[in-house]
Amino acid sequence: MAGQLSSRQQLDLHKSMLDYLYNAGFIKTYNELKAEAPEVADFTPDPTSPASGLLVKKWTSIIRMQRKVMDLEARLAQAHEELANAGPIASDSSKRVNKEWIPSSTPKNTLVGHRDKINAVAFHPLYSVLATASVDATVKIWDWDTGECERTLKSHTKAVSDCQYDSTGKVLATCSDDLFIKLWNVPDDYKNYATLRGHEHSISSVHFLPGDNQLISASRDNTVRVWDVQTSHCVKVLKPHSEWIRSALPSIDGRLLLTCSDDHTARITDIETSSMKTEMRGHDNRIECAVFVPQASIPAVRELVALPANVQSAKVDSLGISFVLTGSRDKTIKLWDALRGQCLWTFVGHDGWVQALTFHPCGKFLLSAADDHTMRVWDLKTGRCLKKIDAHSPFVQCVAWGPTPVTEGSDDSDRIVNVVATGGTDKLVKIWRP
């Protein structure tokens, strides 16, 4: 076994073993190991050393993983049994229903642990893992399937405003009112390996650009910054607004930037040239969130506003930059022509500030979260509210759909994961599943 480890790995292992033996009171065995391993003869237990407590932490992680494996094996066996007993007609019917599943009125899990309101929720792109950012200055990592809290990240010193995984799920980015963006190495036990400094006021949002080599952040200092992930350097500063920028989101090709601000406008900016392409003005209060309408939802939106597609619009539609949706403190959600800045539709129904928007992967529905304690489901073809769910009390702060979003007509459409996460001022995270 020792031959399978490098010299450095052997040294770290021996130090961890000595640390454990010493702290557990096995002094005789501790001294014997030091005598037999001359490379650690001068080892002295140090509570601040990286080796301190490492063996116990690793062993705890192994036990946790074993429990997960056993649980997954049991669920897999159950799924095989259900599949064996199900006829082909029932299976097809189930698939059709699930593709357009919308959250029920009762959450499947309620995740308890944060000590203050939840600002953001982010699904891992591959696993049943959810990151949650809170005003309590922590980020918690959960298994959303079991409801278990796997770890708490404690590096920020003030409220954590946003969190997002890169497309591989290997890096988690977080941002905070402490003016810092932090990068966490997910495979390495979420080690905080980089801190990005440069903003001069609270940071509102953080998102990876396509390709994961850069990320963008929006701040109360009225700027959007572009960062190089590898070097941690700020490579560009954009100033699309003169007031607090609440959110900055890239287009799917990474060329355009969608921002919204306390100045009551949303704007689209060319990242390369810093030139403004479109301004969307019409809300009567601050805009809390702005999102591009994804390609899968564009057919429904075009039907809603009676704008049929044509040859000229097809390319723009494929890039997902034809339409924008914004949510505001004026209690409305507005649909915009992203090329002309024209308001095409206003979704009315919320009784409080609209805080967050996300799309159903089938493309037909919009989910919104607001300060009226509700999450609402909207039919994008008709503009009507299909369902109102009492999610949190008093305010719903954030909402996200689960991993593996797909485009309509894709071969991967059967891989839609029907799970929604919401966070509220009640310090709770709720998981909504079939």
Secondary structure as GFF3:
##gff-version 3
##sequence-region A 1 434
A	DSSP	three_ten_helix	2	4	.	.	.	ID=ss1
A	DSSP	alpha_helix	7	24	.	.	.	ID=ss2
A	DSSP	alpha_helix	27	36	.	.	.	ID=ss3
A	DSSP	three_ten_helix	38	40	.	.	.	ID=ss4
A	DSSP	alpha_helix	54	85	.	.	.	ID=ss5
A	DSSP	alpha_helix	88	99	.	.	.	ID=ss6
A	DSSP	beta_strand	109	111	.	.	.	ID=ss7
A	DSSP	beta_strand	118	123	.	.	.	ID=ss8
A	DSSP	beta_strand	129	134	.	.	.	ID=ss9
A	DSSP	beta_strand	139	143	.	.	.	ID=ss10
A	DSSP	beta_strand	148	153	.	.	.	ID=ss11
A	DSSP	beta_strand	160	165	.	.	.	ID=ss12
A	DSSP	beta_strand	171	176	.	.	.	ID=ss13
A	DSSP	beta_strand	180	185	.	.	.	ID=ss14
A	DSSP	beta_strand	191	197	.	.	.	ID=ss15
A	DSSP	beta_strand	203	208	.	.	.	ID=ss16
A	DSSP	beta_strand	214	219	.	.	.	ID=ss17
A	DSSP	beta_strand	224	228	.	.	.	ID=ss18
A	DSSP	beta_strand	234	238	.	.	.	ID=ss19
A	DSSP	beta_strand	245	250	.	.	.	ID=ss20
A	DSSP	beta_strand	256	261	.	.	.	ID=ss21
A	DSSP	beta_strand	265	270	.	.	.	ID=ss22
A	DSSP	beta_strand	276	281	.	.	.	ID=ss23
A	DSSP	beta_strand	287	292	.	.	.	ID=ss24
A	DSSP	three_ten_helix	295	297	.	.	.	ID=ss25
A	DSSP	alpha_helix	298	305	.	.	.	ID=ss26
A	DSSP	alpha_helix	311	318	.	.	.	ID=ss27
A	DSSP	beta_strand	323	328	.	.	.	ID=ss28
A	DSSP	beta_strand	332	337	.	.	.	ID=ss29
A	DSSP	beta_strand	342	348	.	.	.	ID=ss30
A	DSSP	beta_strand	354	359	.	.	.	ID=ss31
A	DSSP	beta_strand	365	370	.	.	.	ID=ss32
A	DSSP	beta_strand	374	379	.	.	.	ID=ss33
A	DSSP	beta_strand	385	390	.	.	.	ID=ss34
A	DSSP	beta_strand	396	401	.	.	.	ID=ss35
A	DSSP	three_ten_helix	413	415	.	.	.	ID=ss36
A	DSSP	beta_strand	420	424	.	.	.	ID=ss37
A	DSSP	beta_strand	429	432	.	.	.	ID=ss38
###
